[in-house]
Amino acid sequence: MALTAEEKRRADELIRILVVDDHALFREGLARLLEAEPDFSLVEHCTSVDEAMRSLSKNQIDVVLLDFDLGLQRGQEFLERVRARGFPGRILIVTAGMSDHDAVEALRLGAAGIFLKHSPTALLVKSIRKVMDGEPWLDSRYLGALMQARDKPNKPRSTKFTERETAVLRGVFQGLANKEIADSLKISETSVKAALQQLFEKTGVRTRGQLVRVALEQHRDQL
């Protein structure tokens, strides 16, 4: 039966989610959590990278919740495959834990954020909405790794960030809103917005998520 215009509008407003996790109990609990949110739609849940890729071929997905450790497979394989395919949605890693190196690599490959499974479920709901809006989400456990990700020096870049721009960028890495960044730096929210605009122009991006990725790939020496 065809959907009415109102039903179609409501369906278009839902955040369509794919869960990729090899632990059945966690998947079932996560499914109940997602189904309780009025703006979430759990499209499917998978246990492997291959299953997830097949699901993406037949479904329209907005956000993928990806466990990094999938038994014999790794989340990195999924990230590499969807990146090569040009997947337009967001990928939030939901993990019991991962190494600092894996965290940096996952973000470099396009993950929108990292969420630790032991964190409150209310925060997971918030993080899904954040990444859907194009903002990064990063557990504080991995902030140090990002700031110290200089083991492979990048080629020198002509683009230089000011002290304020660097401070604002670090706030973005922490997943802070503009007001929170302003409060932490004791500057106005207008100043934060101006610094962000300068960062966007210098890096050639349009969203905070893209800013995090480009900063990791090209400007780690300034973090």
N, C-alpha and C positions, 0 to 999 in steps of 0.2 A: 504494500500500500504506500502511495506517495506521501511524503511529509507535507504538512501544511506550511505556509510561509512562516508562521510563528514558531513551529517546531524546528524548521530549518535554521531560523535565526538563533534559537537557543542552542542548537547543536553546534553552530559555527562559533559560538562564544565559549564552548567548553575547551579545556586544555586536555588534549588527547595524549595519553601517557602509555608508554611501553616499558615494562619492567623486565630486566635481564639479570637473573640471579639464580644460582644453582641450589639454593637452600629452600626446600619446600615450605617449612614453617615460617620463614621470614617472608616469602612471597605471599603466603596466605594472610599473614598479619598486615602486610603492606596493602594488599588488595582491599581488606576491610577499611583501612585508614583512608585510602583514596576514594573509595565508593561513598564514604560519609561526607565528602566535600562536594557541595552543589556545583562547583565550576570545574570539577575533575571528571574525566572519563577514562577508565582503565580499558584500553583497547585490547591488550593481550599481555601475557607474561611468558617469558622464554627462559630456558635453562642454559643455552649455549649461544655462541656467536653466530653459528650457521642458522639456527632457528630465528634469531633476531634479524638477520639480514633478509630472510624470507618474509618475515612479518613486515619489514619496511617496504618490501616490494609490493605488497598487497594492501597496506594500510597507510593512511595519512597520520603521521605522528608529529606532535609538537615537542614533547619532552621525553627523552629516554633516561630511565633510572638504571644505571649500570653498576653492577658489582664488579670490582676490578679483578678479583680472584674467582675465576669460574672453573675451578677444578683443574682440568688439563689445559684449559685455555686462559688467556689473560685479557683483561679489558682493553689493553693496548692494541690487540689485534682488531677488535671491533672499531676502535677509534681510527685506526689506519684505513680500514676498509670503507667506513662511512665518509671519511674525509676524501678519499679518492673518488667516491661516488657523488660527492657534492650534496650530502644530506643537509637540508636547510634548517632542521630543528635544533634544539638544545640537548646537550648531554650532561647530566648531573651524575657524578660518580657517588654511589652510596656504598660505603665500604666499612669493614671492621678495622681496617688499617692498611697502609701501604707505605713503602719507603719514600724518603724525601725525593730521591732520584725519580721514582715512578710518578710521584705527584707533579713534579716540574714537567716531566715528559708528557703526562696526560694533558696538562694545560696547554703545552706547546702544540699538541695534536688537535686541540680544539674543544676539550672539555670545558663546559661553562662553570664548573665548580666541583668541589669535593665536600661531601657530607659524611660524617662518621656515624655509624649505626647506633652507637650508644647515646647519641644526643637525643633530646626530647623530640617526640613526634610532632609537636606543634612547630618546632623549628624546621622540620622537613617540609611541612606544608608551606611554610613561609619561603623556604629556599626554592621550592618548585616555582612558586609565583614570581620570585625574584629573577630566576634565570629565564623564565618565559618572557619577562619584560626586557631581556637583553642585558641584565646586570650579572656580574660574577658572584659566586658564593664560595667562600673558602673557609674551612675550619681553621681556627687560630693555630692548631697544631702544625700547620704547614707554612705559616707566614715566614718563619725563619729560613726555611728552605728556599723560598722564593727570593728573599732578600740576599741570600748568599749564593744564588745560582750563577756562579762565575767561573766554574771549573773549566769551561771551554770558552776562552775569550772570543768575543765577537770582533768582526772587522770594525775599525774606527768609523764612527758615523759623524756626519757634519751637524746633525740635529742635536742640540743641547737643551736640556730642561733646566729651568731656573730652580732655585732652592724651594720656592713655594710650589711649583709644579710637581717636583719630586715628592714633596710632602703630601700633596693632594693625591698623587698617584698611589702612594702607599696606603692611603685611606681607602681608595678604590679596591686595592688588593684585599683589604680586610672586610670588604663588603659593606662599608659604611655608607649611609645616605649623606647627601650634601650637608644637611644640618649637623649631623654627627661629626663630619670632617671639620666643619667650621668650628664647632665647640671644642674639638680636641686641639685645633691649631690656634684657637682664640682669634679667629678672623671672621669676617662677615660671610654669610651664605652667598652673597653676590660675588665676593672675591673667589670663593670656591668654584662657582659657575664659570667665572671668567678664566680661571686657571684650567678648568676642564676643557673649555672651548679652545684654549691655546694648545692643549695636549692633543685634542682631536685634529686641529689644523696641522700640527707638527708631524703627527704620525699618519695622517691621511685616513682616519677612521671616523665612524659615525656613532658607535655605541660604546658603552663601558666595557662590555665583553670583548669587543674587537680591540679596545685599547689595552686590556690585560694581555691578550695574545701577542700583539705587536710589541709591547714592552718586553715581554719575555723573550721573543725571538730576536729582537733587534737592538734593544736598549738595556740589557741586563747590567751593563757596566755602570749605569746611572742609578740603579735601584738602591 
